[in-house]
Amino acid sequence: MTRYFEVTDRDCAARIGRLMLDKRIRTPAILNSELLVKHQGSIIDCGCVWDRGGSPERSADPGKLLILPHRSLPPHAPPEIVNRPAQPLSPASQLSGHDGAVGEVIHPAQADIPGGRDLYVIGAAALFENQARALVDAVLRLKNNTLPDTAVYAPALATPENLAVLIYLGIDLVDDTACTIRGYQDLYLTREGTRSIDRLREFPCSCAVCTGVGIPEELRSLPRSERAGLLADHNTTRLSEELSTVRECIRDGILREYVEKQCRSQPYLTAVLRLLDSEHTYLEERTPTVRKSVLVANTAESQNRVEVTRFAERVLSRFTPPDADTDTLVILPCSAKKPYSLSQSHARFFDALKGYRQQIHEIILTSPLGVVPRELETVYPAAHYDIAVTGEWSLDETAWVASCLRTYLAKHAYKNVIAHVSGGFFDVCRMVERDLGIEIVYSAAATGSLLSNDSLAMLRESVAGIVSSQSRERSRRSPLATVRAIADYQFGLGVGEQLIPDRARVKSGKSGFRIFADREQIASSTRYGTIAPTLAGAANMPPDIYRVEIDDFLPKGSILAPGVVSADPQIRPMDEMIVCGSMAFGVERAMMSGREMVESSRGVAVDPRAVKGE
């Protein structure tokens, strides 16, 4: 655990934090490579063990972070050399002369990663450019085998076009080395890519260098050393501007959308994102369950992001249709307006189904989320996403939504399935119908839209022909079914019935709903469509899930990580959860994952909503 690094903001694996040295460094940060080598910054690189030009002992100021002497080895060095102790200057021998923060260079193939460091440096990182698999493997191996509150530094790799992807991977520190080298290679960097100064006709930038020089022709006419210096200044300026953009994206929770756009500048960056998505566990643990921003799905990679796959997985594992004796399913298309119930199209569907909606179950098909049960249409991200609509479905979209529907129908054996769909939705249903060997009734007219009078009449007739007159006499479906379904989605299958007893009542209003039992409020809705239990409701929750045990104190504000004794490992950032201890019981919102709460030595772990003394 570290005394020197603290994370303050998170967006998936990307983080904003601070290194608390003699001069506080806000991360993600760009280090000045010249200061590193000259031992003049807050972070001092002691260099290679084979280079005795500088003595790290002279720089052992406790206010500095000391990167211990290391060996410069290529990524594919033989394992027996990589894992051989660095003699005569082993890292351990340097710790005795330094009482401050410590960093260590870790080779990608190194067998054992030492603990107790404040910073880990990815060895040979510069050679991972255009090597997507090697880069992802190196970063994830390091991150998965070190504590979550330690910083990661990738030297000599960052450029304006790859910075967002590097930070999304989980890298906290980069430097200006690559930008400076490109300057001496007559290369002009932008966030869109690299241009040779020989082929540039005008500057697409208004930095001091570009406005001062005027036109590329004048820059080309300068002496080589002067030209290289100016290009290096421009490149590092663009890198700094990109860092500010990325930081803002992290704060706003939209870094994923920015990365999906930015990775298009290089094929290997797109490959990095796809490989990272395939390592689902790494991102899922670090991704919040809700966001304040709308999820924008503009690319093929959007359907692989954690928010989408997590929603699809929870629908399949945590959702059960509310009435066991409801054996008729109606499949409907999504709408641009969210929640779907507020759209004009779904209002027309409701009119067509009037008198029958209590005897059927409704699901909505949508890309990229797959299957959205009506009960979960207000839950993030079902009511908080936007997509590009063209009317044409890609093969990947069709295959993904079909896989979600196929798995859902295989799990829930409805006797009757009616699909009021067209276009890509129709193709999905036909594919699933064939794969499962079931019969689906299609209620849309062959010509005209789903909202035409003929189509809506066919929808009503299809349902009326299946639902018996006797079943139409059943009482109105209780709103408890919906709030219990939301609770199951949030906390696990079966939790809804424990949290919300049969005697409970749901009171709805413009700002959401509140749930009462015996005149005592037990839960309310959040802005994300989820449920926030009260202290009374938390007492009904199972004792072994979504709980954090704290030390012997009564919280007066935010709970810091050192105060956490244990935490449910399934807790994710922004989850509603319960805090308990010998002196306190409360309902809170998680600011970090359960694992991070336990393993971190700094940072806010829990944001309290209500706490009482025990």
C-alpha positions as MATLAB code, in Angstrom:
seq = 'MTRYFEVTDRDCAARIGRLMLDKRIRTPAILNSELLVKHQGSIIDCGCVWDRGGSPERSADPGKLLILPHRSLPPHAPPEIVNRPAQPLSPASQLSGHDGAVGEVIHPAQADIPGGRDLYVIGAAALFENQARALVDAVLRLKNNTLPDTAVYAPALATPENLAVLIYLGIDLVDDTACTIRGYQDLYLTREGTRSIDRLREFPCSCAVCTGVGIPEELRSLPRSERAGLLADHNTTRLSEELSTVRECIRDGILREYVEKQCRSQPYLTAVLRLLDSEHTYLEERTPTVRKSVLVANTAESQNRVEVTRFAERVLSRFTPPDADTDTLVILPCSAKKPYSLSQSHARFFDALKGYRQQIHEIILTSPLGVVPRELETVYPAAHYDIAVTGEWSLDETAWVASCLRTYLAKHAYKNVIAHVSGGFFDVCRMVERDLGIEIVYSAAATGSLLSNDSLAMLRESVAGIVSSQSRERSRRSPLATVRAIADYQFGLGVGEQLIPDRARVKSGKSGFRIFADREQIASSTRYGTIAPTLAGAANMPPDIYRVEIDDFLPKGSILAPGVVSADPQIRPMDEMIVCGSMAFGVERAMMSGREMVESSRGVAVDPRAVKGE';
ca = [
       0.000    0.000    0.000;
       1.191    3.505   -0.796;
       1.298    6.709    1.215;
       1.938    8.802   -1.853;
      -0.713    8.085   -4.502;
      -4.449    8.692   -4.219;
      -7.159    8.290   -6.860;
      -9.889   10.944   -6.847;
     -11.886   10.266  -10.042;
     -12.459    7.103  -12.062;
     -13.829    6.208  -15.463;
     -13.354    2.481  -16.095;
      -9.612    1.842  -15.752;
      -8.745    5.499  -16.362;
      -8.104    7.564  -13.254;
      -7.462   11.078  -12.035;
      -5.276   11.126   -8.955;
      -2.404   12.822   -7.224;
       1.142   11.853   -6.387;
       1.922   13.582   -3.108;
       5.608   14.407   -3.431;
       7.504   17.641   -2.731;
       5.534   19.032   -5.664;
       2.119   17.434   -6.003;
       1.638   15.810   -9.406;
      -1.904   15.537  -10.733;
      -2.348   12.383  -12.765;
      -2.695   11.505  -15.558;
       0.471   13.498  -16.047;
       3.182   14.068  -18.633;
       6.686   13.904  -17.200;
       9.528   15.984  -18.594;
      12.051   13.395  -19.728;
      14.967   15.815  -19.465;
      14.189   16.562  -15.829;
      13.910   12.835  -15.130;
      17.397   12.126  -16.426;
      18.952   15.190  -14.746;
      17.361   14.341  -11.370;
      15.742   17.782  -11.266;
      12.054   16.883  -10.939;
       9.911   15.327   -8.248;
      10.412   11.919   -9.914;
      14.005   10.815  -10.349;
      15.072    8.032  -12.693;
      18.237    6.424  -11.333;
      18.877    4.907  -14.758;
      20.382    1.643  -15.858;
      22.470   -0.426  -13.439;
      25.154   -0.610  -16.113;
      25.425    3.191  -16.267;
      27.267    4.539  -13.235;
      27.223    8.128  -14.445;
      24.789    9.166  -11.725;
      24.431    8.151   -8.095;
      20.891    7.694   -6.849;
      22.014    8.169   -3.259;
      22.657   11.861   -3.956;
      18.985   12.292   -4.872;
      17.438   10.329   -2.001;
      15.292   13.266   -0.870;
      12.218   11.906    0.989;
      10.079   14.332   -0.992;
      11.106   12.718   -4.271;
       9.953    9.503   -5.924;
      12.962    7.367   -6.736;
      12.772    4.997   -9.727;
      15.307    2.374   -8.698;
      18.202    1.337  -10.948;
      17.095   -1.090  -13.580;
      18.325   -3.013  -16.609;
      17.424   -2.038  -20.163;
      16.163   -5.279  -21.660;
      14.131   -5.807  -24.850;
      10.601   -7.276  -24.518;
      11.676  -10.701  -25.791;
      14.778  -11.119  -23.636;
      15.287  -14.706  -22.404;
      13.415  -15.415  -19.126;
      16.607  -16.492  -17.339;
      18.061  -13.028  -17.971;
      14.842  -11.151  -17.149;
      14.474  -12.911  -13.802;
      18.157  -12.782  -12.818;
      18.768  -10.407   -9.845;
      20.195   -7.053  -10.877;
      23.732   -7.195   -9.484;
      25.622   -5.504   -8.041;
      22.942   -2.818   -7.606;
      19.765   -4.696   -6.671;
      16.666   -2.576   -6.057;
      16.533   -3.749   -2.449;
      19.993   -2.296   -1.785;
      18.715    1.165   -2.679;
      15.751    1.223   -0.296;
      17.950    1.690    2.757;
      19.143    5.047    1.483;
      15.710    6.448    0.635;
      12.787    7.118    2.966;
      10.310    8.371    0.368;
       8.237    7.065   -2.516;
       9.761    4.323   -4.647;
       9.207    3.190   -8.217;
      10.460    0.106   -9.997;
      10.780   -0.892  -13.635;
       8.948   -4.144  -14.402;
       9.848   -6.136  -17.486;
       6.759   -7.528  -19.285;
       8.035  -11.094  -18.846;
       9.191  -10.685  -15.256;
       7.966  -13.635  -13.179;
       7.650  -11.914   -9.808;
       6.369   -8.368   -9.381;
       7.556   -6.962   -6.037;
       5.037   -5.316   -3.760;
       5.362   -2.175   -1.693;
       6.082    0.183   -4.583;
       4.332    3.497   -5.185;
       4.988    3.518   -8.928;
       5.509    0.748  -11.467;
       7.246    1.487  -14.755;
       6.505   -0.692  -17.783;
       9.879   -1.773  -19.123;
      10.533   -1.403  -22.860;
       7.167    0.326  -23.285;
       8.394    2.306  -26.297;
       8.687   -0.924  -28.282;
       4.961   -1.663  -27.871;
       3.932    0.926  -30.447;
       1.999   -0.902  -33.180;
       2.069   -4.034  -30.989;
      -1.521   -4.138  -29.695;
      -1.443   -7.573  -28.067;
       1.904   -7.002  -26.358;
       0.787   -3.623  -25.007;
      -2.520   -4.905  -23.619;
      -0.905   -7.989  -22.093;
       1.852   -5.964  -20.427;
      -0.501   -3.402  -18.894;
      -3.107   -5.905  -17.701;
      -0.537   -8.256  -16.236;
       0.971   -5.398  -14.248;
      -2.372   -3.971  -13.135;
      -3.795   -7.354  -12.144;
      -0.761   -8.193  -10.007;
      -0.303   -4.909   -8.143;
      -2.414   -3.020   -5.640;
      -5.071   -0.692   -7.091;
      -3.683    2.452   -5.448;
      -0.284    2.325   -7.129;
       0.560    4.399  -10.191;
       1.674    3.034  -13.587;
       4.139    4.798  -15.898;
       4.651    3.948  -19.587;
       7.796    5.797  -20.785;
       8.636    6.924  -24.324;
       5.302    5.837  -25.799;
       2.759    8.679  -25.635;
       1.737   10.809  -28.608;
      -1.338   13.016  -29.038;
      -3.116   10.316  -31.066;
      -2.565    7.404  -28.640;
      -2.749    9.191  -25.274;
      -6.486    8.638  -24.725;
      -6.139    4.903  -25.375;
      -3.131    4.611  -23.043;
      -4.990    6.315  -20.203;
      -8.112    4.224  -20.859;
      -5.876    1.158  -20.460;
      -5.053    2.340  -16.933;
      -1.755    4.178  -17.400;
      -1.297    7.148  -15.041;
       2.005    8.662  -16.176;
       3.599    9.184  -19.581;
       6.411   11.445  -20.772;
       7.300   13.696  -23.707;
      10.086   11.490  -25.063;
       8.240   10.193  -28.126;
       7.042   13.698  -29.026;
      10.575   15.076  -28.808;
      12.018   12.243  -30.900;
       9.351   12.807  -33.570;
      10.381   16.455  -33.723;
      13.948   15.467  -34.547;
      12.560   13.142  -37.227;
      10.796   16.098  -38.923;
       7.386   14.736  -37.886;
       4.477   16.990  -36.990;
       2.011   15.436  -34.509;
      -1.716   16.000  -34.082;
      -4.393   13.992  -32.317;
      -5.422   12.715  -35.762;
      -1.983   11.316  -36.540;
       1.553   12.040  -37.756;
       2.478   14.214  -40.724;
       5.858   14.686  -42.338;
       6.813   18.359  -42.365;
       7.968   17.907  -45.975;
       4.383   17.195  -47.071;
       2.600   19.775  -44.930;
       1.149   22.790  -46.754;
      -0.459   24.611  -43.831;
      -0.551   24.221  -40.058;
      -3.814   22.725  -38.680;
      -2.939   24.219  -35.305;
      -2.848   27.630  -33.621;
      -0.228   26.945  -30.941;
       2.573   29.480  -30.348;
       4.981   27.542  -32.576;
       2.635   27.311  -35.548;
       1.404   30.912  -35.354;
       4.950   32.154  -34.788;
       6.423   30.382  -37.793;
       3.479   31.103  -40.063;
       3.649   28.502  -42.812;
       5.365   25.079  -43.112;
       7.630   26.348  -45.887;
       9.268   28.784  -43.467;
       9.732   26.007  -40.907;
      11.402   23.776  -43.497;
      13.860   26.539  -44.346;
      15.229   26.762  -40.790;
      18.438   25.014  -39.707;
      17.829   21.401  -38.737;
      18.455   21.793  -34.992;
      16.217   24.862  -34.733;
      13.478   23.192  -36.787;
      13.648   20.072  -34.636;
      13.329   22.107  -31.453;
      10.256   23.926  -32.731;
       8.619   20.718  -33.903;
       9.318   19.093  -30.530;
       7.722   22.088  -28.772;
       4.643   21.833  -31.004;
       4.359   18.083  -30.443;
       4.576   18.342  -26.656;
       2.064   21.206  -26.665;
      -0.415   19.067  -28.563;
       0.214   16.227  -26.106;
      -0.564   18.546  -23.187;
      -3.753   19.767  -24.862;
      -4.841   16.170  -25.424;
      -4.197   15.378  -21.768;
      -6.563   18.176  -20.715;
      -9.233   16.797  -23.051;
      -8.844   13.298  -21.626;
      -9.043   14.543  -18.042;
     -12.304   16.307  -18.796;
     -13.671   13.150  -20.402;
     -12.839   11.192  -17.247;
     -14.612   13.736  -15.055;
     -17.688   13.682  -17.311;
     -17.709    9.884  -17.613;
     -17.439    9.939  -21.414;
     -13.891    8.687  -21.981;
     -15.148    5.508  -23.647;
     -17.001    7.498  -26.309;
     -13.895    9.616  -26.901;
     -11.639    6.553  -27.134;
     -13.963    4.884  -29.654;
     -13.542    7.947  -31.844;
      -9.845    8.501  -31.203;
      -8.700    4.915  -31.772;
      -9.719    5.196  -35.433;
      -6.524    7.113  -36.218;
      -4.440    3.922  -36.120;
      -5.436    0.293  -36.759;
      -3.337   -0.896  -33.821;
      -5.203    1.451  -31.456;
      -8.515   -0.001  -32.609;
      -7.009   -3.433  -31.979;
      -6.005   -2.355  -28.465;
      -9.600   -1.380  -27.675;
     -10.995   -4.627  -29.059;
      -8.461   -6.716  -27.154;
      -9.190   -4.777  -23.986;
     -12.923   -5.427  -24.390;
     -12.187   -9.128  -24.745;
     -10.576   -9.000  -21.280;
     -14.014   -8.383  -19.799;
     -13.187   -8.895  -16.117;
     -10.499   -6.196  -16.050;
     -12.816   -3.441  -17.263;
     -16.011   -4.735  -15.638;
     -14.582   -4.503  -12.135;
     -13.607   -0.879  -12.716;
     -16.695    0.346  -14.597;
     -19.455    2.133  -12.646;
     -22.939    0.642  -12.728;
     -24.524    4.000  -13.587;
     -23.313    7.211  -15.198;
     -24.579   10.773  -15.275;
     -23.992   10.926  -19.033;
     -25.899    9.321  -21.886;
     -24.265    6.188  -23.299;
     -23.575    6.979  -26.955;
     -23.218    3.887  -29.148;
     -21.793    5.050  -32.462;
     -19.345    2.276  -33.379;
     -19.192   -1.483  -33.678;
     -17.093   -1.529  -30.496;
     -19.969    0.029  -28.536;
     -21.794   -3.288  -28.281;
     -18.750   -4.745  -26.484;
     -18.462   -2.077  -23.801;
     -19.055   -3.128  -20.211;
     -22.315   -1.230  -19.690;
     -23.886   -3.115  -22.603;
     -22.564   -6.590  -21.815;
     -23.287   -6.174  -18.106;
     -26.907   -5.197  -18.783;
     -27.394   -8.148  -21.127;
     -25.816  -10.558  -18.629;
     -27.949   -9.303  -15.730;
     -31.158   -9.556  -17.742;
     -30.352  -13.203  -18.361;
     -29.078  -14.063  -14.881;
     -31.060  -11.784  -12.555;
     -34.418  -11.245  -14.239;
     -37.506  -13.466  -14.077;
     -40.847  -12.554  -15.701;
     -43.073  -11.266  -12.881;
     -46.006  -13.681  -13.264;
     -45.268  -17.376  -13.502;
     -48.629  -18.016  -15.179;
     -48.091  -15.408  -17.892;
     -47.266  -17.570  -20.885;
     -47.624  -15.026  -23.703;
     -44.732  -12.794  -24.750;
     -45.015   -9.747  -26.992;
     -41.803   -8.530  -28.610;
     -41.704   -4.834  -29.521;
     -39.082   -2.606  -31.170;
     -37.247    0.149  -29.308;
     -37.920    3.859  -29.762;
     -35.765    6.954  -29.952;
     -37.379    8.400  -26.840;
     -36.409    6.879  -23.500;
     -37.928    5.353  -21.471;
     -39.790    3.637  -24.299;
     -43.155    3.993  -22.536;
     -42.980    7.753  -23.029;
     -42.636    7.495  -26.806;
     -45.502    8.017  -29.236;
     -44.910    4.635  -30.853;
     -45.236    2.717  -27.594;
     -48.285    4.761  -26.631;
     -49.872    3.451  -29.835;
     -48.839   -0.092  -28.918;
     -50.421    0.336  -25.486;
     -53.692    1.447  -27.087;
     -53.683   -1.606  -29.323;
     -53.039   -3.882  -26.338;
     -55.526   -2.173  -24.042;
     -57.301   -4.698  -21.858;
     -54.670   -7.371  -22.467;
     -51.442   -5.933  -21.032;
     -51.979   -7.588  -17.642;
     -52.070  -11.015  -19.260;
     -48.947  -10.700  -21.403;
     -45.296   -9.954  -20.845;
     -43.481   -7.356  -22.956;
     -39.844   -7.137  -23.969;
     -38.208   -4.596  -26.221;
     -35.501   -5.438  -28.755;
     -32.789   -2.850  -29.218;
     -29.238   -2.455  -30.380;
     -26.877   -2.523  -28.608;
     -28.568   -3.661  -25.357;
     -30.310   -6.708  -26.821;
     -33.394   -7.561  -24.735;
     -34.993   -5.005  -22.400;
     -37.890   -6.312  -20.279;
     -40.588   -3.686  -19.792;
     -39.909   -3.769  -16.034;
     -36.304   -2.634  -16.590;
     -36.840    0.069  -19.209;
     -36.092    2.873  -16.711;
     -32.865    1.331  -15.409;
     -29.480    2.567  -16.601;
     -28.487    2.169  -19.407;
     -31.871    1.184  -20.910;
     -33.231    4.716  -20.463;
     -29.880    6.454  -20.963;
     -28.448    5.540  -24.354;
     -28.471    6.853  -27.884;
     -27.537    5.192  -31.166;
     -27.146    6.107  -34.816;
     -30.323    5.013  -36.616;
     -30.129    4.211  -40.326;
     -32.698    1.441  -40.672;
     -29.931   -0.913  -41.776;
     -28.467   -3.468  -39.379;
     -24.913   -4.751  -39.589;
     -24.215   -8.469  -39.320;
     -22.587   -7.899  -35.914;
     -25.653   -6.044  -34.605;
     -28.007   -8.733  -35.833;
     -25.881  -11.538  -34.379;
     -25.548   -9.822  -30.976;
     -29.235   -8.975  -30.503;
     -30.198  -12.420  -31.789;
     -27.894  -14.073  -29.255;
     -29.522  -12.097  -26.437;
     -33.047  -13.000  -27.586;
     -32.111  -16.628  -28.213;
     -30.705  -17.053  -24.707;
     -33.668  -15.256  -23.145;
     -36.271  -17.414  -24.910;
     -34.327  -20.587  -24.182;
     -34.379  -19.733  -20.467;
     -37.997  -18.543  -20.264;
     -40.273  -21.002  -22.054;
     -43.247  -18.921  -23.144;
     -46.111  -20.870  -24.670;
     -46.898  -18.103  -27.139;
     -44.573  -15.510  -28.683;
     -45.873  -12.576  -30.713;
     -43.437  -10.254  -32.488;
     -44.607   -6.830  -33.615;
     -41.417   -5.958  -35.490;
     -39.989   -5.094  -38.879;
     -36.632   -4.569  -40.592;
     -33.626   -5.705  -38.586;
     -35.822   -6.680  -35.639;
     -37.762   -9.014  -37.938;
     -34.528  -10.608  -39.154;
     -33.460  -11.200  -35.558;
     -36.743  -12.879  -34.645;
     -36.701  -15.114  -37.717;
     -33.146  -16.182  -36.959;
     -34.011  -17.071  -33.346;
     -37.236  -18.789  -34.402;
     -35.246  -21.051  -36.712;
     -32.451  -21.724  -34.214;
     -34.770  -22.674  -31.335;
     -37.340  -24.477  -33.418;
     -40.207  -22.415  -32.000;
     -43.101  -20.644  -33.655;
     -43.365  -16.868  -33.499;
     -46.510  -15.062  -34.603;
     -45.736  -11.889  -36.578;
     -48.373   -9.226  -36.138;
     -47.239   -6.494  -38.547;
     -48.924   -5.979  -41.895;
     -46.892   -6.984  -44.929;
     -47.030   -3.417  -46.184;
     -47.022   -0.240  -44.164;
     -45.396    0.655  -40.866;
     -45.761   -0.929  -37.452;
     -47.932    2.043  -36.471;
     -50.370    1.768  -39.353;
     -53.957    1.009  -38.465;
     -53.723   -2.382  -40.164;
     -50.596   -3.379  -38.240;
     -51.992   -2.256  -34.898;
     -55.235   -4.085  -35.568;
     -53.275   -7.240  -36.378;
     -51.341   -6.849  -33.106;
     -54.549   -6.647  -31.118;
     -56.127   -9.562  -32.975;
     -52.999  -11.705  -32.456;
     -53.086  -11.139  -28.715;
     -56.862  -11.472  -28.462;
     -56.715  -14.783  -30.281;
     -54.356  -16.206  -27.684;
     -55.383  -14.642  -24.379;
     -58.613  -16.252  -23.187;
     -61.543  -14.243  -21.927;
     -61.125  -15.888  -18.546;
     -57.559  -14.678  -18.152;
     -58.687  -11.162  -19.074;
     -60.659  -11.067  -15.844;
     -57.529  -11.268  -13.693;
     -56.833   -8.399  -11.350;
     -54.462   -5.619  -12.297;
     -50.763   -6.539  -12.041;
     -49.215   -5.087   -8.905;
     -46.537   -2.387   -9.329;
     -44.520   -4.419   -6.831;
     -43.556   -6.693   -9.721;
     -41.689   -3.868  -11.427;
     -39.796   -2.595   -8.378;
     -38.898   -6.142   -7.361;
     -37.536   -6.782  -10.850;
     -35.375   -3.666  -10.519;
     -34.127   -4.814   -7.109;
     -33.260   -8.238   -8.543;
     -31.377   -6.609  -11.420;
     -29.417   -4.479   -8.941;
     -28.677   -6.881   -6.130;
     -29.334  -10.420   -7.361;
     -32.158  -12.795   -8.172;
     -34.653  -13.110   -5.307;
     -33.563   -9.982   -3.428;
     -36.629   -8.073   -4.608;
     -39.013  -10.235   -2.579;
     -36.850   -9.920    0.531;
     -36.406   -6.168    0.263;
     -40.012   -5.431   -0.745;
     -42.618   -7.494    1.177;
     -46.126   -8.227   -0.103;
     -47.605   -5.581    2.209;
     -45.479   -2.855    0.599;
     -47.024   -0.039   -1.428;
     -45.479    1.970   -4.257;
     -46.212    5.691   -4.479;
     -45.228    7.268   -7.795;
     -44.592   10.916   -8.525;
     -42.952   13.200  -11.053;
     -39.511   12.620   -9.539;
     -39.817    8.835   -9.334;
     -41.308    6.445   -6.816;
     -41.127    5.660   -3.112;
     -41.845    2.319   -1.485;
     -43.515    2.037    1.906;
     -44.203   -0.876    4.240;
     -46.381   -0.274    7.315;
     -46.159    3.479    6.655;
     -42.371    3.383    6.824;
     -40.371    4.176    3.709;
     -38.085    1.304    2.775;
     -36.729    2.473   -0.587;
     -36.955    5.107   -3.324;
     -35.947    5.447   -6.935;
     -32.788    7.191   -8.075;
     -32.204    9.359  -11.128;
     -30.781    6.277  -12.840;
     -33.955    4.195  -12.442;
     -32.385    2.050   -9.736;
     -33.502    1.538   -6.126;
     -31.932    3.158   -3.072;
     -32.922    1.329    0.140;
     -33.488    3.320    3.315;
     -32.147    2.181    6.680;
     -35.433    0.355    7.258;
     -35.227   -1.302    3.844;
     -31.578   -2.253    4.284;
     -32.573   -4.329    7.308;
     -34.535   -6.585    4.924;
     -31.561   -7.173    2.632;
     -29.665  -10.485    2.660;
     -26.725  -10.305    5.095;
     -24.051  -11.521    2.696;
     -24.359   -9.318   -0.407;
     -23.495   -5.712   -1.248;
     -22.166   -5.114    2.251;
     -19.079   -3.318    3.485;
     -17.789   -3.928    6.983;
     -16.023   -0.956    8.546;
     -13.839   -0.571   11.607;
     -15.075    0.487   15.041;
     -16.215    4.051   14.343;
     -19.368    6.020   13.563;
     -18.950    7.765   10.172;
     -19.509   11.507   10.139;
     -18.917   11.855    6.410;
     -17.295    9.925    3.576;
     -15.676    6.639    4.553;
     -12.055    6.310    3.471;
     -10.526    3.063    2.260;
      -8.364    2.519    5.397;
     -11.573    2.308    7.433;
     -12.893   -0.644    5.402;
     -12.374   -4.106    6.917;
     -14.077   -6.196    4.210;
     -16.307   -5.651    1.190;
     -18.402   -7.774   -1.130;
     -16.191   -8.307   -4.210;
     -19.192   -7.849   -6.540;
     -19.548   -4.189   -5.488;
     -18.829   -1.793   -8.341;
     -18.433    2.003   -8.363;
     -21.817    3.779   -7.938;
     -23.523    0.697   -6.484;
     -26.043    1.156   -3.691;
     -24.784   -0.866   -0.727;
     -24.954   -1.369    3.024;
     -22.288   -0.423    5.556;
     -22.139   -2.192    8.881;
     -19.813   -2.199   11.858;
     -19.839   -2.515   15.612;
     -20.797    1.162   15.939;
     -22.671    1.916   12.705;
     -25.250    0.736   10.188;
     -25.913    2.682    7.028;
     -26.926    2.828    3.387;
     -24.260    4.184    1.104;
     -23.049    4.535   -2.470;
     -19.768    2.933   -3.507;
     -17.048    5.184   -4.885;
     -14.755    2.292   -5.825;
     -15.050   -1.451   -6.325;
     -15.209   -3.812   -3.369;
     -11.723   -5.151   -4.040;
     -10.290   -1.671   -4.277;
     -11.894   -0.680   -0.962;
     -10.087   -3.492    0.802;
      -6.719   -3.177   -0.937;
      -6.379    0.618   -1.094;
      -4.702    2.713    1.585;
      -6.074    6.073    0.445;
      -9.169    7.552   -1.174;
     -12.912    7.804   -0.583;
     -14.431    4.322   -0.594;
     -18.032    5.095    0.324;
     -20.278    8.136    0.061;
     -22.873    7.888    2.851;
     -26.580    8.633    2.424;
     -27.835    7.664    5.876;
     -26.038    6.211    8.902;
     -27.165    5.379   12.419;
     -25.221    4.281   15.476;
     -25.577    0.710   16.604;
];
